[in-house]
């Protein structure tokens, strides 16, 4: 059994202020959990030809802000935001990376949208669960906050493969698409 086969996971986390553009942790997660057959919705590799992002585009936006060309920044960011929020709408669950050293403006917006839709938001805190912002403990079940990637991966594998019923925290819902029920 693989409850997560063919589900869609949006990989949520900072990009704009992240020195790596948020690419590396997303690639590691896709590689680590490849066998689960999850469809990864990755904002660093958008499955659409609009709203793409790159280091060069971020640098150009920084330069536009320096020059006071805020219209250009807003114009470029609107389709990025629209596509990213659409992927949040489309996902079944949302692995999220929080690094307290990196400002994550869009991440919190995406988390709010997913939370309003009662989707499982799995949060990895780079500095450890014990350093997670207090607000998060009111926001998601604390069992969905992880201090290590290893713990998050193990939890995702547990959800996928546990033979018995799992604690859903009123977040996990698994549909039977066979039509046999």
Secondary structure, DSSP 8 states (H G I E B T S, - for coil): --TTTT-EEEEEE--TT-TTTTHHHHHHHHHHTGGG--EEEETTS-SSSSS---HHHHHHHHHHHHTT-HHHHHHHHHHHHHHHHHHHHH-SEEEEEE-TTS--HHHHHHHHHHHHTT-EEEEEETT-GGGS-HHHHHHS-GGGEESSHHHHHHHHHHHHH-SS----TTT-----TTS--
